[in-house]
Amino acid sequence: MAKLINFITFKDARGALTVIEKNVPFNIKRVFYIYNVDDSKRGFHKHKKTIQLAISLNGSCDIVVDNGLKKIIFQLDSPDKGLIIEPDDYHWMENFSKGTVLLVLASQEYDPDDYIYQNH
């Protein structure tokens, strides 16, 4: 099941610096980001192999995760935390605030055959 993780963040009068590499439980093979989202919902799939780490670099959004046993809504609203999304986690993103930039790190390169879409 998906889980939130907190990143080490150093803050002082000059700003903040967040370190993520020690928290990524996989080798990163794909990086993408989602932005300028209107009131649409995105996603609605799970994966056969891919593990993802989602981080809201700016703004906020909800990620709804349903693994067949449990459905949880995670709010990503800070760049010092991220959401690990396991392959069996059917998920979608919604409630994007204006200016949200959602960064996603993935364990696999893009492969359309890795996606499983369900009627939800």
Secondary structure, 3 states (H helix, E strand, C coil): CCEEEECEEEEECCEEEEECHHHCCCCCCEEEEEECCCCCCEEEEEECCCCEEEEEEECCEEEEEECCCCEEEEEECCCCEEEEECCCCEEEEECCCCCCEEEEEECCCCCHHHEECCCC
